[in-house]
Amino acid sequence: MSDDFSNFAYMDDDDDLLFDKELDKRDYAKEEDSQELKAEVGSSLEPPEIDPEFDAEPMFLPQGSQLELNEENVLGVLAACREEIGT
């Protein structure tokens, strides 16, 4: 392995390589922000689209429950989370 960096060159247009899309300039909540501000910021965002292929029946379980780790259970728990938070 070589530590020779002599072939590195400045790339003036490297932003085009990194950012094919328009930059997301929205404000997001931080951990230190109040719950009210977090809720306000969260409600201003579009909910994610769920591919119908990955939509599952929500699985509501008692706290401390254990499930087998498989795709059906993961999708069911995620569906329950989406239902709880309203997305």
C-alpha positions as CSV (number, residue, x, y, z in Angstrom):
1,M,0.0,0.0,0.0
2,S,1.4,3.4,-0.9
3,D,1.0,6.7,0.9
4,D,1.8,8.7,-2.3
5,F,-0.9,11.3,-2.9
6,S,0.9,13.0,-5.8
7,N,-1.8,12.1,-8.3
8,F,-4.6,13.9,-6.3
9,A,-5.9,17.0,-8.1
10,Y,-8.3,19.8,-7.2
11,M,-11.8,19.2,-8.7
12,D,-13.6,22.5,-9.1
13,D,-16.9,20.9,-10.1
14,D,-17.0,18.0,-7.6
15,D,-20.3,19.2,-6.2
16,D,-22.0,17.9,-9.4
17,L,-20.7,14.5,-8.6
18,L,-22.0,14.6,-5.0
19,F,-25.3,16.4,-5.4
20,D,-27.2,15.2,-8.4
21,K,-30.4,16.5,-6.8
22,E,-31.3,19.9,-5.4
23,L,-30.0,20.2,-1.8
24,D,-32.5,19.8,1.0
25,K,-32.5,23.1,2.8
26,R,-35.4,22.4,5.2
27,D,-34.9,23.0,8.9
28,Y,-35.0,19.8,11.0
29,A,-35.4,19.4,14.8
30,K,-32.5,18.5,16.9
31,E,-32.4,16.4,20.0
32,E,-32.1,19.5,22.3
33,D,-35.3,21.1,20.8
34,S,-38.5,21.1,22.7
35,Q,-41.2,18.4,22.0
36,E,-43.4,21.1,20.6
37,L,-40.8,22.2,18.1
38,K,-40.1,18.6,17.1
39,A,-43.8,18.0,16.6
40,E,-44.1,21.2,14.5
41,V,-41.1,20.3,12.3
42,G,-42.3,16.7,11.9
43,S,-45.8,17.7,10.9
44,S,-44.4,20.0,8.2
45,L,-42.7,17.1,6.4
46,E,-44.3,14.9,3.8
47,P,-44.9,11.3,5.1
48,P,-42.9,8.7,3.3
49,E,-44.6,6.6,0.6
50,I,-44.9,2.9,1.5
51,D,-44.4,0.5,-1.3
52,P,-47.6,-1.7,-1.3
53,E,-45.3,-4.8,-1.6
54,F,-44.0,-4.0,1.9
55,D,-47.3,-3.0,3.5
56,A,-48.3,-5.4,6.3
57,E,-50.9,-5.9,8.9
58,P,-49.9,-3.9,12.0
59,M,-48.7,-6.0,14.9
60,F,-49.5,-4.5,18.3
61,L,-47.6,-6.4,21.0
62,P,-47.3,-6.1,24.8
63,Q,-44.2,-4.4,26.0
64,G,-41.3,-6.9,26.4
65,S,-42.6,-9.3,23.8
66,Q,-40.2,-11.3,21.7
67,L,-40.7,-12.2,18.1
68,E,-38.8,-14.3,15.6
69,L,-36.7,-12.0,13.4
70,N,-38.2,-12.4,10.0
71,E,-39.5,-10.1,7.3
72,E,-43.2,-10.5,8.1
73,N,-42.7,-9.6,11.8
74,V,-40.5,-6.6,11.0
75,L,-43.0,-5.2,8.5
76,G,-45.8,-5.8,11.0
77,V,-44.1,-3.9,13.8
78,L,-43.1,-1.1,11.4
79,A,-46.8,-0.9,10.2
80,A,-47.9,-0.6,13.9
81,C,-45.3,2.2,14.4
82,R,-46.6,4.1,11.4
83,E,-50.1,3.8,12.6
84,E,-49.1,5.0,16.1
85,I,-47.4,8.1,14.8
86,G,-49.9,8.7,12.0
87,T,-47.8,8.4,8.9
